Amino acid sequence: MPRLINGYNRVHSIAVQLFVLFFISIIIPVLIGGYLSYKKSAQMIEDQVSNVASLTIKQVSDNLNFVFKDLDNISMRVLGNKTIYDALESKNAVSLYEDNKLNTEAKDILNSLIANRPEIIDIYVLDINKKNSVLSSSFQNIIDPWKTEWYKKILEADGSAVWFGMSDTSYLKGAKLGFPVFGLGRTVKDIETGKIIGVMFIEVMGKDLAESLADVKFGQTGYTYLVDPNNQYTFHRDPSFYGKASDLELPKQTKVMKLKDVDMMVIPAELQNGWRVAGIVPVHELVASSIEIRDLTIWIALASAIVAICIGYYVAHKVGRPLVYLSKLMKRSEAGDLTVRSNITFKNEIGQLGRSFNKMIRQIDVLIHRIAEEEREKKKAEIRALRYQINPHFLYNTLNSIRWMAKLQRTEDVANAISALVHLLEASLGRSGPIVRLGEELELLKKYLIIQQYRYNNGISLYIHCPPELTDLTIPGMLMQPIVENAIFHGIAPRDDKGSIVISVYTEENHAVVEIKDDGVGIEKDKLPHLLTGKGSIKTNGMTRIGLGHVHQTLQLYYGASYGVQVSSLEGQGTSVQLIFPINKGDDYVPSAVG
């Protein structure tokens, strides 16, 4: 039996569960190895095909360089021929006959060059001064050459070879020939002065060149094209692209690029005449032979995905979900909800964690309630201490006023003052509770002012402005009386003149404000910052900090640090005190400090 229990516990142990997961996960490296093997084989095939394509482009560029070099040599032979040069300059021609004879000899030289090179259609040598006739192999149907674009470009090149790409229209005759042509041009310069005296243009049949380039294919849809230094097509398998700008900026070396959302391998090569040849190869055709490996890898990946889903579900159900559940419970407890409890009943370590969590929450709840109770008792004691400090101070000042009236033998005033004092003492004892209605507190202020009016021969006026709907606001009792008392004794009395106190009640946003203003002597500017902090001199003019500090502390104990007393004063003009507290009516609010 102990062995059976032991085995049962082992089966439900998280260590055993993790072992099972790791055992299943052994197949993952096999899948990764298969995938890497496919990628490596596919890369090798791609590299091999790419190398073959690069060699093909290299051979094409070598062949093109040979053709262009041969044509360039022919152009140099034309420029270096003395007969053609003399005919263009009309040198050694003493008569028109001699001039025509020289011109004919020059044309024969051009015709012999054309006869030996069947791909050359025509060779023209033009006099830029238009004095001599055009030297060419044929003079029929030629367009006005001095107005052509090729003529201008050759002049701008100033002796350098200028190559003109494939065109369905003859550069020299301006007519369609039924086959593509391309051309080479140079300027002819005076040997002695170096001044340009003519322009040579060789028009070449491009059919063989176009067919040889069109036959160079890579895969099923790969092709080859040529561009000039301005990235304009000089050859393309589609003749409609001749002379147009290419959308593709050729890289300096072989690179895979996006063309119409298809990955293409671009294989560039630089030609000696400044043109660039490019082979365009679809990447998927480069690796066509690795499709079987790819398909096998895909099936392996699908099988691995199914296994991964199963493992993920198992982990989530057995390990992950309980941990997520415990995490959520912890977040709720962090937010203050100590009623949360874990219902995990597993017999493994996660179940033990859930039970430990429940025990910890119960202990924290007990501890927090104990601390909260201690804090409530502490606040009660602080508030009672403040009230016991305020009440003797108030009673002393009131009895002092009655004593003065008794000395003056104002018997009836003393009687009325004592009657008002009885009501004030009843309120100060807090029989109706520490929180009272604002309307009741204002009525007590009126009774308190009766006593002071007897003492000061009605020299003090009290004005109360409180909207009826605000009389039900609740406030700690006996908070306004110390402020009114200070306004009388330290603000108005030193003036030896009549004075007034105005109490205004209003609301601002989500809190209520009771503003008590007097027109007394005010408070010195350097003493204002110390009224509520407990620092500085105790003796001040106007409303002193003796009562203000107690009132400020009481409001903050009841409602928090965002509430309390604000004081503003101008010497000789009076003082304003604002009591700021939350808007609470009736029994809507019961401070935690009083239970």
C-alpha positions as CSV (number, residue, x, y, z in Angstrom):
1,M,0.0,0.0,0.0
2,P,2.8,2.6,0.8
3,R,4.4,1.7,-2.5
4,L,1.1,2.3,-4.3
5,I,0.6,5.7,-2.7
6,N,4.2,6.5,-3.4
7,G,3.8,5.7,-7.1
8,Y,0.5,7.6,-7.2
9,N,2.2,10.7,-5.9
10,R,5.1,10.3,-8.3
11,V,2.6,10.2,-11.3
12,H,1.0,13.4,-10.1
13,S,4.3,15.1,-9.5
14,I,5.1,18.1,-11.6
15,A,8.5,16.7,-12.1
16,V,7.1,13.6,-13.8
17,Q,4.8,15.8,-15.9
18,L,7.8,17.9,-17.1
19,F,9.7,14.7,-17.8
20,V,6.9,13.5,-20.1
21,L,6.9,16.9,-21.9
22,F,10.7,16.8,-22.4
23,F,10.4,13.2,-23.7
24,I,7.9,14.2,-26.3
25,S,9.9,17.3,-27.2
26,I,12.8,15.1,-28.3
27,I,11.3,14.9,-31.7
28,I,11.5,18.7,-32.1
29,P,15.3,18.7,-32.9
30,V,14.6,16.1,-35.5
31,L,12.1,18.4,-37.2
32,I,14.5,21.3,-36.9
33,G,17.3,19.2,-38.4
34,G,15.0,18.2,-41.3
35,Y,14.1,21.8,-42.0
36,L,17.7,23.0,-41.8
37,S,18.7,20.1,-44.1
38,Y,16.1,21.3,-46.6
39,K,17.2,24.9,-46.4
40,K,20.8,23.9,-46.9
41,S,20.1,21.6,-49.9
42,A,17.8,24.3,-51.4
43,Q,20.5,26.9,-50.8
44,M,23.1,24.7,-52.5
45,I,20.9,24.1,-55.5
46,E,20.2,27.8,-55.7
47,D,23.9,28.6,-55.5
48,Q,24.8,26.1,-58.1
49,V,22.1,27.3,-60.5
50,S,23.0,30.9,-59.7
51,N,26.6,30.2,-60.5
52,V,25.6,28.7,-63.8
53,A,23.4,31.7,-64.6
54,S,26.3,34.0,-63.6
55,L,28.7,32.1,-65.9
56,T,26.1,32.4,-68.7
57,I,25.8,36.1,-68.2
58,K,29.6,36.3,-68.2
59,Q,29.8,34.5,-71.5
60,V,27.1,36.8,-72.9
61,S,28.9,39.9,-71.7
62,D,32.2,38.6,-73.3
63,N,30.5,38.0,-76.6
64,L,28.9,41.4,-76.5
65,N,32.2,43.0,-75.7
66,F,33.8,41.2,-78.6
67,V,31.1,42.5,-81.0
68,F,31.2,46.1,-79.6
69,K,35.0,46.1,-79.6
70,D,35.0,45.0,-83.2
71,L,32.6,47.8,-84.2
72,D,34.6,50.3,-82.2
73,N,37.8,49.2,-84.1
74,I,35.9,49.7,-87.4
75,S,35.0,53.2,-86.3
76,M,38.6,54.0,-85.5
77,R,39.7,52.7,-88.9
78,V,37.2,55.0,-90.5
79,L,38.5,58.0,-88.5
80,G,42.1,57.0,-89.2
81,N,41.7,56.7,-93.0
82,K,43.6,59.5,-94.7
83,T,41.4,59.3,-97.9
84,I,38.2,59.8,-95.9
85,Y,39.8,62.6,-93.8
86,D,41.0,64.4,-97.0
87,A,37.7,64.0,-98.7
88,L,35.9,65.5,-95.7
89,E,38.4,68.4,-95.6
90,S,38.6,68.7,-99.4
91,K,42.4,68.6,-99.1
92,N,44.6,68.2,-102.2
93,A,41.6,68.8,-104.4
94,V,42.5,71.5,-107.0
95,S,39.3,71.2,-108.9
96,L,35.7,70.0,-108.6
97,Y,36.7,66.9,-110.5
98,E,39.4,66.2,-108.0
99,D,37.0,66.8,-105.2
100,N,34.4,64.4,-106.6
101,K,37.1,61.8,-107.3
102,L,38.3,62.0,-103.7
103,N,34.8,61.7,-102.4
104,T,34.2,58.7,-104.6
105,E,37.3,57.0,-103.3
106,A,36.2,57.6,-99.7
107,K,32.8,56.1,-100.5
108,D,34.5,53.0,-102.0
109,I,36.4,52.6,-98.8
110,L,33.2,52.7,-96.8
111,N,31.5,50.3,-99.2
112,S,34.4,47.8,-98.8
113,L,34.0,47.9,-95.0
114,I,30.3,47.3,-95.3
115,A,30.9,44.4,-97.8
116,N,33.3,42.7,-95.4
117,R,30.9,43.1,-92.5
118,P,27.3,42.1,-93.6
119,E,25.9,43.2,-90.2
120,I,26.8,46.8,-91.0
121,I,23.9,48.5,-92.8
122,D,25.5,52.0,-93.5
123,I,28.4,54.2,-92.5
124,Y,27.9,58.0,-92.8
125,V,30.5,60.7,-92.4
126,L,28.9,64.2,-92.2
127,D,30.6,67.6,-92.7
128,I,29.3,69.7,-89.8
129,N,29.8,72.8,-91.9
130,K,27.6,71.3,-94.6
131,K,30.1,72.4,-97.3
132,N,30.8,69.0,-98.8
133,S,28.4,66.3,-99.7
134,V,27.6,63.5,-97.2
135,L,30.1,60.6,-97.6
136,S,28.2,57.4,-97.2
137,S,27.6,54.0,-98.7
138,S,24.2,55.0,-100.0
139,F,22.6,58.5,-100.3
140,Q,19.0,57.5,-100.9
141,N,16.2,58.4,-98.6
142,I,18.4,59.9,-95.9
143,I,16.8,62.2,-93.4
144,D,18.2,65.6,-92.6
145,P,21.0,64.4,-90.2
146,W,21.9,67.7,-88.7
147,K,18.5,67.8,-86.9
148,T,18.6,64.3,-85.5
149,E,19.0,63.5,-81.8
150,W,21.9,61.1,-82.5
151,Y,23.8,63.9,-84.3
152,K,23.5,66.2,-81.2
153,K,24.6,63.4,-78.8
154,I,27.7,62.6,-80.9
155,L,28.7,66.3,-80.9
156,E,28.2,66.5,-77.1
157,A,30.5,63.4,-76.6
158,D,33.4,65.3,-78.2
159,G,35.3,62.4,-79.6
160,S,34.1,59.6,-77.2
161,A,32.2,56.7,-78.7
162,V,28.4,57.0,-78.4
163,W,26.3,53.8,-78.6
164,F,22.7,53.9,-79.6
165,G,20.4,51.0,-78.5
166,M,18.1,48.8,-80.4
167,S,15.4,50.5,-82.5
168,D,12.8,49.3,-85.0
169,T,13.3,52.5,-86.9
170,S,16.5,53.3,-88.8
171,Y,18.5,56.1,-87.2
172,L,19.7,57.3,-90.6
173,K,16.7,57.0,-92.8
174,G,13.9,57.4,-90.2
175,A,12.0,54.4,-91.7
176,K,11.1,51.0,-90.3
177,L,13.3,48.3,-91.7
178,G,11.4,45.2,-90.4
179,F,14.3,44.3,-88.1
180,P,16.0,46.1,-85.2
181,V,19.1,48.2,-85.6
182,F,21.6,49.9,-83.3
183,G,24.4,52.3,-83.9
184,L,27.8,53.7,-83.0
185,G,28.9,57.3,-83.5
186,R,32.0,59.5,-83.1
187,T,33.1,62.9,-84.0
188,V,35.8,63.5,-86.6
189,K,38.5,66.0,-85.5
190,D,41.1,68.0,-87.4
191,I,44.4,66.3,-86.8
192,E,46.3,69.5,-86.4
193,T,43.9,71.7,-84.5
194,G,41.7,69.1,-82.7
195,K,38.6,70.9,-83.9
196,I,35.5,68.9,-84.8
197,I,35.0,68.9,-88.5
198,G,32.6,66.0,-89.0
199,V,30.4,63.3,-87.4
200,M,30.6,59.6,-88.2
201,F,27.6,57.2,-87.6
202,I,27.7,53.4,-88.2
203,E,24.2,51.8,-88.3
204,V,24.3,48.0,-87.5
205,M,21.8,45.3,-88.0
206,G,20.7,44.1,-84.6
207,K,18.8,41.0,-85.7
208,D,21.6,38.5,-84.9
209,L,22.4,40.3,-81.6
210,A,18.7,40.4,-80.6
211,E,18.2,36.7,-81.4
212,S,21.3,35.6,-79.5
213,L,20.2,37.6,-76.4
214,A,16.6,36.4,-76.7
215,D,17.9,32.8,-76.8
216,V,19.6,33.2,-73.4
217,K,17.0,32.1,-70.9
218,F,17.0,30.9,-67.3
219,G,14.4,28.4,-66.3
220,Q,11.0,28.8,-68.0
221,T,10.5,32.6,-67.8
222,G,14.0,34.1,-67.2
223,Y,15.4,36.6,-69.7
224,T,18.2,39.0,-70.5
225,Y,18.2,42.7,-71.4
226,L,20.6,45.6,-71.9
227,V,20.5,49.1,-70.5
228,D,22.6,52.2,-71.2
229,P,24.3,54.3,-68.5
230,N,21.0,56.2,-68.1
231,N,19.3,52.9,-67.3
232,Q,17.3,53.0,-70.5
233,Y,16.6,49.8,-72.4
234,T,19.0,49.3,-75.3
235,F,17.7,45.8,-75.7
236,H,14.7,43.9,-74.4
237,R,12.9,40.8,-75.4
238,D,9.8,43.0,-75.9
239,P,10.6,45.6,-78.6
240,S,8.1,48.0,-77.2
241,F,10.6,48.6,-74.3
242,Y,13.3,49.9,-76.7
243,G,14.5,53.4,-75.5
244,K,12.3,53.4,-72.4
245,A,13.6,53.8,-68.8
246,S,13.9,50.7,-66.7
247,D,12.0,50.6,-63.4
248,L,14.7,48.4,-61.9
249,E,17.9,49.9,-60.6
250,L,20.5,47.3,-61.3
251,P,22.6,46.3,-58.3
252,K,26.4,46.1,-58.5
253,Q,26.4,42.4,-57.9
254,T,24.0,39.4,-58.0
255,K,21.1,40.1,-55.8
256,V,17.5,38.8,-55.2
257,M,15.0,41.6,-55.8
258,K,11.2,42.1,-56.0
259,L,9.8,42.4,-59.5
260,K,6.0,42.7,-59.6
261,D,5.8,41.0,-56.2
262,V,7.9,38.1,-57.4
263,D,11.4,37.3,-56.1
264,M,13.8,37.5,-59.0
265,M,17.6,36.9,-59.0
266,V,19.2,39.8,-60.9
267,I,22.7,39.0,-62.4
268,P,24.3,42.2,-63.7
269,A,27.5,42.6,-65.8
270,E,29.3,45.7,-67.0
271,L,30.1,46.0,-70.8
272,Q,33.1,47.9,-72.1
273,N,30.9,50.4,-74.0
274,G,29.2,51.5,-70.8
275,W,26.1,49.4,-71.2
276,R,25.0,46.8,-68.7
277,V,23.6,43.4,-69.3
278,A,21.3,41.8,-66.8
279,G,20.0,38.3,-66.5
280,I,16.6,38.1,-64.7
281,V,15.9,34.7,-63.1
282,P,12.8,33.8,-61.0
283,V,14.0,32.4,-57.7
284,H,11.3,29.7,-57.6
285,E,12.6,28.3,-60.9
286,L,16.1,28.3,-59.6
287,V,15.1,25.9,-56.8
288,A,12.6,24.0,-58.8
289,S,14.5,20.8,-58.3
290,S,14.2,21.1,-54.5
291,I,10.4,21.0,-54.6
292,E,10.2,17.4,-53.4
293,I,12.4,18.2,-50.5
294,R,10.3,21.2,-49.7
295,D,7.1,19.2,-49.8
296,L,8.5,16.6,-47.5
297,T,9.7,19.3,-45.1
298,I,6.2,20.9,-45.2
299,W,4.6,17.6,-44.2
300,I,7.1,17.1,-41.4
301,A,6.4,20.7,-40.3
302,L,2.6,20.0,-40.3
303,A,3.1,16.9,-38.3
304,S,5.3,18.8,-35.9
305,A,2.7,21.5,-35.6
306,I,0.1,18.9,-34.6
307,V,2.5,17.5,-32.0
308,A,3.2,21.1,-30.7
309,I,-0.5,21.8,-30.4
310,C,-1.0,18.7,-28.4
311,I,1.9,19.5,-26.1
312,G,0.8,23.1,-25.8
313,Y,-2.7,22.0,-24.8
314,Y,-1.3,19.5,-22.3
315,V,1.0,22.1,-20.7
316,A,-1.8,24.7,-20.6
317,H,-4.2,22.3,-19.1
318,K,-2.0,20.7,-16.5
319,V,0.5,23.5,-15.7
320,G,-0.1,26.8,-17.5
321,R,-3.9,27.3,-16.7
322,P,-3.6,26.7,-13.0
323,L,-0.6,29.1,-12.8
324,V,-2.5,31.8,-14.8
325,Y,-5.5,31.2,-12.5
326,L,-3.3,31.8,-9.4
327,S,-1.7,34.8,-11.1
328,K,-5.2,36.4,-11.6
329,L,-6.1,35.7,-7.9
330,M,-2.9,37.4,-6.8
331,K,-3.6,40.4,-8.9
332,R,-7.1,40.6,-7.4
333,S,-5.6,40.3,-3.9
334,E,-3.1,43.1,-4.8
335,A,-6.0,45.3,-5.8
336,G,-7.5,44.8,-2.3
337,D,-9.9,41.9,-2.8
338,L,-9.0,39.6,0.1
339,T,-12.0,37.4,-0.4
340,V,-10.4,35.5,-3.3
341,R,-9.6,31.8,-2.7
342,S,-8.0,29.2,-4.9
343,N,-10.0,26.1,-5.8
344,I,-7.0,24.1,-7.2
345,T,-7.2,20.6,-5.8
346,F,-4.2,19.0,-7.6
347,K,-2.1,16.7,-5.5
348,N,1.1,18.0,-7.1
349,E,3.2,21.1,-6.3
350,I,0.7,23.5,-8.0
351,G,-2.1,22.2,-5.8
352,Q,0.2,22.8,-2.7
353,L,0.9,26.3,-4.1
354,G,-2.9,27.0,-4.2
355,R,-3.4,25.9,-0.7
356,S,-0.5,28.0,0.5
357,F,-2.0,30.9,-1.3
358,N,-5.3,30.5,0.5
359,K,-3.6,30.3,3.9
360,M,-1.5,33.4,3.1
361,I,-4.6,35.5,2.1
362,R,-6.5,34.5,5.2
363,Q,-3.5,35.6,7.4
364,I,-3.2,38.9,5.5
365,D,-6.9,39.6,5.9
366,V,-6.7,39.1,9.6
367,L,-3.6,41.3,9.9
368,I,-5.1,44.1,7.8
369,H,-8.3,44.1,9.9
370,R,-6.2,44.3,13.0
371,I,-4.1,47.2,11.6
372,A,-7.3,49.0,10.4
373,E,-8.8,48.7,13.8
374,E,-5.7,50.1,15.4
375,E,-5.6,52.9,12.9
376,R,-9.3,53.7,13.6
377,E,-8.7,53.8,17.3
378,K,-5.6,56.0,16.8
379,K,-7.6,58.5,14.7
380,K,-10.4,58.6,17.3
381,A,-7.8,59.4,19.9
382,E,-6.2,62.2,17.8
383,I,-9.6,63.8,17.0
384,R,-10.7,63.7,20.6
385,A,-7.4,65.3,21.6
386,L,-7.9,68.1,19.2
387,R,-11.5,68.7,20.4
388,Y,-10.2,68.7,24.0
389,Q,-7.7,71.4,23.1
390,I,-10.3,73.5,21.3
391,N,-13.1,73.3,23.8
392,P,-11.1,74.7,26.9
393,H,-9.8,77.5,24.7
394,F,-13.3,78.4,23.6
395,L,-14.8,78.1,27.1
396,Y,-12.0,80.3,28.5
397,N,-12.6,83.1,26.1
398,T,-16.4,83.0,26.5
399,L,-16.2,83.0,30.3
400,N,-13.7,85.9,30.1
401,S,-16.3,87.9,28.1
402,I,-19.0,87.2,30.7
403,R,-16.6,88.2,33.5
404,W,-16.1,91.5,31.8
405,M,-19.9,92.1,31.5
406,A,-20.3,91.1,35.2
407,K,-17.7,93.7,36.2
408,L,-19.7,96.3,34.4
409,Q,-22.8,95.0,36.3
410,R,-24.7,94.3,33.0
411,T,-26.8,91.7,34.8
412,E,-29.3,91.1,32.0
413,D,-26.6,90.7,29.4
414,V,-24.8,88.2,31.6
415,A,-27.9,86.2,31.9
416,N,-28.5,86.1,28.2
417,A,-24.8,85.4,27.6
418,I,-24.9,82.4,30.0
419,S,-28.1,81.1,28.3
420,A,-26.3,81.2,24.9
421,L,-23.2,79.6,26.5
422,V,-25.3,76.6,27.7
423,H,-26.3,75.9,24.1
424,L,-22.7,76.2,23.0
425,L,-21.5,73.9,25.8
426,E,-24.0,71.3,24.8
427,A,-22.8,71.4,21.2
428,S,-19.1,71.3,22.3
429,L,-19.8,68.1,24.3
430,G,-20.7,66.4,21.1
431,R,-23.9,64.8,22.3
432,S,-25.3,64.7,18.8
433,G,-22.1,63.1,17.5
434,P,-18.9,64.4,16.0
435,I,-20.5,65.1,12.6
436,V,-23.2,67.8,12.4
437,R,-25.3,69.5,9.8
438,L,-23.8,72.7,8.4
439,G,-27.1,74.5,9.2
440,E,-26.8,73.5,12.9
441,E,-23.2,74.7,13.0
442,L,-24.2,78.1,11.6
443,E,-27.0,78.5,14.2
444,L,-24.4,77.9,17.0
445,L,-22.2,80.6,15.5
446,K,-25.2,83.0,15.8
447,K,-25.5,82.1,19.5
448,Y,-21.8,82.5,20.1
449,L,-21.9,86.0,18.4
450,I,-24.7,87.0,20.9
451,I,-22.2,86.7,23.7
452,Q,-19.5,88.7,21.8
453,Q,-22.0,91.4,20.9
454,Y,-22.8,91.9,24.6
455,R,-19.1,92.3,25.3
456,Y,-18.5,94.7,22.4
457,N,-21.7,96.6,22.6
458,N,-23.1,95.3,19.3
459,G,-19.9,96.5,17.5
460,I,-19.6,93.2,15.6
461,S,-21.9,92.1,12.8
462,L,-22.2,88.6,11.4
463,Y,-23.5,87.9,7.9
464,I,-24.2,84.4,6.7
465,H,-24.8,83.5,3.1
466,C,-25.7,79.8,2.7
467,P,-28.0,78.5,0.0
468,P,-30.8,76.4,1.6
469,E,-29.7,73.3,-0.4
470,L,-26.3,73.4,1.3
471,T,-27.5,73.5,4.9
472,D,-27.7,69.7,4.9
473,L,-24.0,69.4,4.2
474,T,-22.2,67.5,7.0
475,I,-19.0,68.8,8.8
476,P,-17.2,68.0,12.0
477,G,-18.7,70.0,14.8
478,M,-17.2,73.2,16.4
479,L,-14.8,73.8,13.5
480,M,-16.0,77.3,12.5
481,Q,-16.3,78.7,16.1
482,P,-12.4,79.0,16.7
483,I,-12.0,80.8,13.4
484,V,-14.8,83.3,14.2
485,E,-13.4,83.7,17.7
486,N,-9.9,84.6,16.3
487,A,-11.5,87.0,13.8
488,I,-13.1,88.9,16.7
489,F,-10.2,88.9,19.3
490,H,-7.3,89.3,16.9
491,G,-8.8,90.9,13.9
492,I,-11.6,93.3,14.8
493,A,-11.0,94.0,18.5
494,P,-7.5,95.7,18.0
495,R,-9.2,98.3,15.6
496,D,-11.2,99.8,18.5
497,D,-14.0,100.2,15.9
498,K,-17.0,98.3,14.6
499,G,-16.3,95.3,12.4
500,S,-18.1,92.6,10.4
501,I,-17.7,88.9,9.7
502,V,-19.1,87.4,6.5
503,I,-19.6,83.6,6.1
504,S,-20.2,82.3,2.6
505,V,-20.9,78.7,1.7
506,Y,-20.6,77.4,-1.9
507,T,-19.4,74.4,-3.9
508,E,-16.4,74.0,-6.3
509,E,-16.3,70.9,-8.5
510,N,-16.6,67.9,-6.0
511,H,-16.0,69.7,-2.7
512,A,-17.7,72.3,-0.5
513,V,-16.1,75.6,0.7
514,V,-17.0,77.6,3.8
515,E,-15.3,81.0,3.5
516,I,-15.0,83.2,6.7
517,K,-13.9,86.8,6.0
518,D,-13.4,89.7,8.5
519,D,-12.5,93.3,7.9
520,G,-10.0,93.4,10.8
521,V,-6.3,94.4,10.9
522,G,-5.1,91.4,8.9
523,I,-2.0,89.3,9.4
524,E,1.6,90.2,8.7
525,K,2.9,88.8,5.4
526,D,5.9,87.0,7.0
527,K,3.6,85.1,9.5
528,L,1.1,83.7,6.9
529,P,3.3,80.6,5.9
530,H,3.5,79.5,9.6
531,L,-0.2,79.6,10.5
532,L,-0.9,76.0,9.6
533,T,2.5,74.4,10.0
534,G,3.1,75.0,13.7
535,K,6.3,77.0,13.1
536,G,7.1,80.6,13.8
537,S,5.7,83.0,16.4
538,I,2.4,82.2,18.1
539,K,1.5,85.9,18.6
540,T,-0.1,87.3,15.4
541,N,-2.6,89.9,14.4
542,G,-5.9,88.7,12.8
543,M,-6.9,85.0,12.8
544,T,-4.1,83.2,14.7
545,R,-2.8,79.7,14.2
546,I,-3.9,78.5,17.7
547,G,-7.3,77.5,16.3
548,L,-6.4,77.3,12.6
549,G,-3.9,74.5,13.1
550,H,-6.4,72.4,15.1
551,V,-9.1,73.0,12.4
552,H,-6.7,72.1,9.6
553,Q,-5.6,68.9,11.3
554,T,-9.1,67.9,12.1
555,L,-10.3,68.3,8.4
556,Q,-7.3,66.3,7.2
557,L,-7.8,63.5,9.8
558,Y,-11.4,63.2,8.7
559,Y,-11.1,63.6,4.9
560,G,-7.5,63.2,3.9
561,A,-4.5,65.4,2.9
562,S,-6.3,67.0,-0.1
563,Y,-8.7,68.9,2.2
564,G,-8.1,71.4,5.0
565,V,-7.8,75.2,5.6
566,Q,-6.5,77.9,3.3
567,V,-5.7,81.4,4.6
568,S,-5.2,84.7,2.8
569,S,-4.8,88.1,4.4
570,L,-3.8,91.8,3.6
571,E,-2.5,94.0,6.5
572,G,-5.1,96.6,7.4
573,Q,-7.8,95.1,5.1
574,G,-8.8,91.8,6.7
575,T,-8.4,88.1,6.6
576,S,-10.1,85.3,4.6
577,V,-10.1,81.6,5.8
578,Q,-11.5,78.8,3.6
579,L,-12.6,75.5,5.0
580,I,-12.5,72.9,2.2
581,F,-14.2,69.5,2.7
582,P,-16.1,66.9,0.6
583,I,-19.7,67.4,-0.4
584,N,-21.6,65.1,2.0
585,K,-25.2,65.3,3.1
586,G,-27.1,63.7,5.9
587,D,-25.7,60.2,6.6
588,D,-24.1,59.8,3.2
589,Y,-20.6,60.0,4.8
590,V,-19.3,58.6,8.0
591,P,-15.5,59.2,8.6
592,S,-13.5,56.1,9.2
593,A,-11.8,57.8,12.1
594,V,-14.9,57.6,14.2
595,G,-15.8,54.1,13.3
